[in-house]
Amino acid sequence: MEVKSLDRAPGAPEPSPLELDERALALQERARGFAERVLMPLEEEAERRGGRLPDDVVAAVKREAIEAGLNGGLHAREHGGQGWTLLEWALVEEQYGRTTNAIHWHVPNAYNVWTHASAEQIDRYLRPALRGELKDAYAVTERDAGSDPSAITASADRTDSGFRLNAEKWFVTAGDVAAVYVVMANVVDGSERLPTLFVVDRDRPGVEIVSNPAYTHNYPEGHPTIRFRDVELSEQDVIGGVGGGDELQRSWFTEERLGIAARCGGAMWRLLDETVAWARRREQGGSRIYDHQGVSFPLADSAADAAAGRLLTLTVASLADSQADPKVVHHKASMAKLFTSEAAWRCADRCVQAFGGRGYLRSNVAERLLRELRVDRIWEGTSEIQRLIVARGLERRGVERILH
Ligand SMILES: Cc1cc2nc3c(=O)[nH]c(=O)nc-3n(C[C@H](O)[C@H](O)[C@H](O)COP(=O)(O)OP(=O)(O)OC[C@H]3O[C@@H](n4cnc5c(N)ncnc54)[C@H](O)[C@@H]3O)c2cc1C
């Protein structure tokens, strides 16, 4: 069979089978430039400093992000965001996944739940967040309610002026630096418990950070435990209506899981870039270590994982953009998160092995990613919970709809 030669510069990437329009390709290029020029050079300093970069460096990252038009990607333009599709957003997250130490957390942004906020809440919290002037944090998990959020005990009792919140929330990402918390609590209405999201300013009386433990990764922000004791709230502090918490939570999960899947794909890309380059130049026993199949075959397995995971992730993002059944998208986003987070973890482990002793140095990207990728199999629902969601999808929506 004759193989046709293509009119393309040597080394140029293959044309993408996904239909990325000019806008998406330009955005991808901008995000790539930002990741390589602004974020990557800061990684080792961030690692040495336990994830916390100096204030002037953080301010410069924010400024560069805003100048590159990367702040508030999924938020509406009229609120100060970029109005991207999920596919465009996934392409940007993929670039962030190629970097370590989550320095991209400094790119001004806010949780998607603010889309359901009142005009006053949008002015007070969302717009400043997208300008990089304040941070939000999202508090659902509790000591006895993790994989099963229906077990939360946080309560908001009705009072004459609104509600009285009592809760203790665990693992609140950015809870140590956030000015505002979005807190899931049950509004107590007679015998009913109505899951509801509340907006709580950090400086309200009764809000207290009770511990801020160290974790495996060195990221810019902590994940503290926060107590809310008799915090007085009004009707204006509810987001999405009383009893609307569970539904908002589901759309949050779909988006966050796609983001994790995209970043894990980016992580595999970077890991393979660095490790293939290393294995091709490292010689032991008179030959390149890349010539040992014990080194190159695990990398080939990870390349197959990375390519399959990328296709799955971008396809699900595109499906979500096309207004497909949100329930099917929910199952598929879980499948993408499950596959890519497990694959990225295997990939990081294989790459550390290929680097030998150097793979155990904190200055090595594979070492940092090995630690950092671990949590992607835990947060936003563990791998076991993703398997439950996929299994439920196979049963309820049918095998074909979940696979194709
Ligand atoms: C660094 C970090 C940041 C986080 N940030 C946030 C945040 O910002 N906001 C927030 O609300 N939460 C956050 N979380 C919490 C996170 O979402 C939970 O840790 C996660 O959902 C798991 O809950 P858990 O830790 O209580 O584990 P558990 O639910 O106790 O699970 C323990 C083990 O049991 C397994 N298991 C549980 N139920 C089942 C089941 N039905 N079938 C099979 N296996 C099961 C789990 O898979 C897991 O392996 C964060 C966590 C971490 C580590």
The ligand as an SDF file (V2000), in Angstrom:
LIG
                    3D

 53 58  0  0  0  0  0  0  0  0999 V2000
   -6.4990   18.1350   49.1930 C   0  0  0  0  0  0  0  0  0  0  0  0
   -8.0020   18.0060   49.2870 C   0  0  0  0  0  0  0  0  0  0  0  0
   -8.8080   19.0980   48.9360 C   0  0  0  0  0  0  0  0  0  0  0  0
  -10.1930   19.0020   49.0350 C   0  0  0  0  0  0  0  0  0  0  0  0
  -10.9840   20.1130   48.7520 N   0  0  0  0  0  0  0  0  0  0  0  0
  -12.3010   20.0960   49.0550 C   0  0  0  0  0  0  0  0  0  0  0  0
  -13.0960   21.2890   48.9550 C   0  0  0  0  0  0  0  0  0  0  0  0
  -12.6190   22.3400   48.5340 O   0  0  0  0  0  0  0  0  0  0  0  0
  -14.4000   21.2440   49.3420 N   0  0  0  0  0  0  0  0  0  0  0  0
  -14.9700   20.0920   49.8080 C   0  0  0  0  0  0  0  0  0  0  0  0
  -16.1440   20.1090   50.1510 O   0  0  0  0  0  0  0  0  0  0  0  0
  -14.2500   18.9330   49.9060 N   0  0  0  0  0  0  0  0  0  0  0  0
  -12.9290   18.9050   49.5470 C   0  0  0  0  0  0  0  0  0  0  0  0
  -12.1870   17.7440   49.6650 N   0  0  0  0  0  0  0  0  0  0  0  0
  -12.8100   16.5290   50.1720 C   0  0  0  0  0  0  0  0  0  0  0  0
  -12.8790   15.4020   49.1610 C   0  0  0  0  0  0  0  0  0  0  0  0
  -13.8690   15.6470   48.1900 O   0  0  0  0  0  0  0  0  0  0  0  0
  -13.1440   14.0880   49.9480 C   0  0  0  0  0  0  0  0  0  0  0  0
  -11.9420   13.8140   50.6430 O   0  0  0  0  0  0  0  0  0  0  0  0
  -13.5160   12.9320   49.0740 C   0  0  0  0  0  0  0  0  0  0  0  0
  -14.8030   13.1200   48.5030 O   0  0  0  0  0  0  0  0  0  0  0  0
  -13.5370   11.6060   49.8630 C   0  0  0  0  0  0  0  0  0  0  0  0
  -14.2210   11.7190   51.0740 O   0  0  0  0  0  0  0  0  0  0  0  0
  -13.5400   11.2350   52.4470 P   0  0  0  0  0  0  0  0  0  0  0  0
  -12.1840   11.8610   52.5110 O   0  0  0  0  0  0  0  0  0  0  0  0
  -14.4620   11.5160   53.5540 O   0  0  0  0  0  0  0  0  0  0  0  0
  -13.3360    9.6850   52.2920 O   0  0  0  0  0  0  0  0  0  0  0  0
  -14.4330    8.5510   52.6130 P   0  0  0  0  0  0  0  0  0  0  0  0
  -15.7240    8.9250   52.0050 O   0  0  0  0  0  0  0  0  0  0  0  0
  -14.4040    8.2530   54.0600 O   0  0  0  0  0  0  0  0  0  0  0  0
  -13.8370    7.3210   51.8100 O   0  0  0  0  0  0  0  0  0  0  0  0
  -12.7710    6.5060   52.3360 C   0  0  0  0  0  0  0  0  0  0  0  0
  -12.5490    5.3460   51.3620 C   0  0  0  0  0  0  0  0  0  0  0  0
  -13.7470    4.5530   51.2770 O   0  0  0  0  0  0  0  0  0  0  0  0
  -14.1440    4.4490   49.9150 C   0  0  0  0  0  0  0  0  0  0  0  0
  -15.6170    4.4300   49.8150 N   0  0  0  0  0  0  0  0  0  0  0  0
  -16.4890    5.2650   50.4350 C   0  0  0  0  0  0  0  0  0  0  0  0
  -17.7480    4.9910   50.0600 N   0  0  0  0  0  0  0  0  0  0  0  0
  -17.6760    3.9700   49.1650 C   0  0  0  0  0  0  0  0  0  0  0  0
  -18.6320    3.2540   48.3950 C   0  0  0  0  0  0  0  0  0  0  0  0
  -19.9250    3.5290   48.4560 N   0  0  0  0  0  0  0  0  0  0  0  0
  -18.1840    2.2690   47.5620 N   0  0  0  0  0  0  0  0  0  0  0  0
  -16.8640    1.9890   47.4740 C   0  0  0  0  0  0  0  0  0  0  0  0
  -15.9110    2.6350   48.1830 N   0  0  0  0  0  0  0  0  0  0  0  0
  -16.3080    3.6360   49.0000 C   0  0  0  0  0  0  0  0  0  0  0  0
  -13.5790    5.6720   49.2430 C   0  0  0  0  0  0  0  0  0  0  0  0
  -13.4400    5.4920   47.8440 O   0  0  0  0  0  0  0  0  0  0  0  0
  -12.2440    5.8100   49.9500 C   0  0  0  0  0  0  0  0  0  0  0  0
  -11.2970    4.9770   49.3440 O   0  0  0  0  0  0  0  0  0  0  0  0
  -10.7930   17.7950   49.4980 C   0  0  0  0  0  0  0  0  0  0  0  0
   -9.9600   16.7070   49.8230 C   0  0  0  0  0  0  0  0  0  0  0  0
   -8.5920   16.8000   49.7200 C   0  0  0  0  0  0  0  0  0  0  0  0
   -7.7390   15.6150   50.1000 C   0  0  0  0  0  0  0  0  0  0  0  0
  1  2  1  0
  2  3  1  0
  2 52  2  0
  3  4  2  0
  4  5  1  0
  4 50  1  0
  5  6  2  0
  6  7  1  0
  6 13  1  0
  7  8  2  0
  7  9  1  0
  9 10  1  0
 10 11  2  0
 10 12  1  0
 12 13  2  0
 13 14  1  0
 14 15  1  0
 14 50  1  0
 15 16  1  0
 16 17  1  0
 16 18  1  0
 18 19  1  0
 18 20  1  0
 20 21  1  0
 20 22  1  0
 22 23  1  0
 23 24  1  0
 24 25  2  0
 24 26  1  0
 24 27  1  0
 27 28  1  0
 28 29  2  0
 28 30  1  0
 28 31  1  0
 31 32  1  0
 32 33  1  0
 33 34  1  0
 33 48  1  0
 34 35  1  0
 35 36  1  0
 35 46  1  0
 36 37  1  0
 36 45  1  0
 37 38  2  0
 38 39  1  0
 39 40  1  0
 39 45  2  0
 40 41  1  0
 40 42  2  0
 42 43  1  0
 43 44  2  0
 44 45  1  0
 46 47  1  0
 46 48  1  0
 48 49  1  0
 50 51  2  0
 51 52  1  0
 52 53  1  0
M  END
$$$$
